[in-house]
Amino acid sequence: MERICTQCHAVLAADTVADWCPACGGALTGRPLDPALHRPSTPKAEVDHRGIVLPRRHALGGIITPQ
């Protein structure tokens, strides 16, 4: 399960200890992991200083978003 904010949809890292969203103060909820987005060959996710997982970036620039 990954934790996601119900208000701003920020995804928190697994090791982040928080009861509320560090970005907006919204409530956190759990959702099952999507196997299509979490392949073993994908690089480790970048996490900012608040414990929020940042979007993946393409090698040439821009953000990779799932369809």
C-alpha positions as CSV (number, residue, x, y, z in Angstrom):
1,M,0.0,0.0,0.0
2,E,1.2,3.5,-0.7
3,R,-0.1,6.5,1.1
4,I,-1.6,9.4,-0.9
5,C,-3.2,12.7,0.0
6,T,-7.0,12.9,-0.5
7,Q,-6.8,16.6,-1.3
8,C,-3.6,17.3,-3.4
9,H,-2.9,13.7,-4.4
10,A,0.8,13.8,-3.3
11,V,2.3,10.3,-2.9
12,L,4.3,9.9,0.3
13,A,7.5,7.7,0.5
14,A,7.2,4.5,2.4
15,D,9.6,5.6,5.2
16,T,7.8,9.0,5.7
17,V,6.3,9.3,9.2
18,A,3.2,11.6,8.9
19,D,-0.4,11.6,9.9
20,W,-1.3,14.4,7.6
21,C,0.0,15.5,4.2
22,P,3.2,17.6,4.6
23,A,2.3,19.6,1.5
24,C,-1.2,20.8,2.2
25,G,-2.3,19.3,5.5
26,G,-4.9,17.0,3.9
27,A,-5.9,13.5,5.1
28,L,-3.9,10.5,4.0
29,T,-5.4,7.4,2.6
30,G,-3.9,4.1,1.4
31,R,-4.1,2.6,-2.1
32,P,-2.7,-0.6,-3.6
33,L,0.5,-0.4,-5.6
34,D,0.1,-0.4,-9.4
35,P,2.4,-3.1,-10.7
36,A,2.6,-1.3,-14.1
37,L,4.3,1.7,-12.4
38,H,6.5,-0.2,-10.0
39,R,8.7,-2.5,-12.1
40,P,12.0,-3.8,-10.7
41,S,13.9,-2.3,-13.6
42,T,12.7,1.3,-12.9
43,P,15.2,3.6,-11.0
44,K,14.5,4.4,-7.4
45,A,12.0,7.2,-6.9
46,E,13.2,10.7,-5.9
47,V,11.9,12.0,-2.6
48,D,12.0,15.7,-1.5
49,H,12.7,17.0,1.9
50,R,9.1,16.6,3.0
51,G,8.9,12.9,2.2
52,I,6.9,13.3,-1.0
53,V,7.7,11.2,-4.0
54,L,8.6,13.4,-7.0
55,P,7.3,12.6,-10.5
56,R,9.7,10.6,-12.7
57,R,11.6,12.6,-15.4
58,H,12.5,11.6,-18.9
59,A,16.2,11.6,-19.8
60,L,15.6,14.4,-22.3
61,G,13.5,16.5,-19.9
62,G,9.8,16.7,-19.0
63,I,7.8,14.6,-16.6
64,I,6.7,11.0,-17.3
65,T,3.0,10.6,-16.5
66,P,1.1,7.3,-16.5
67,Q,-1.8,7.0,-19.0
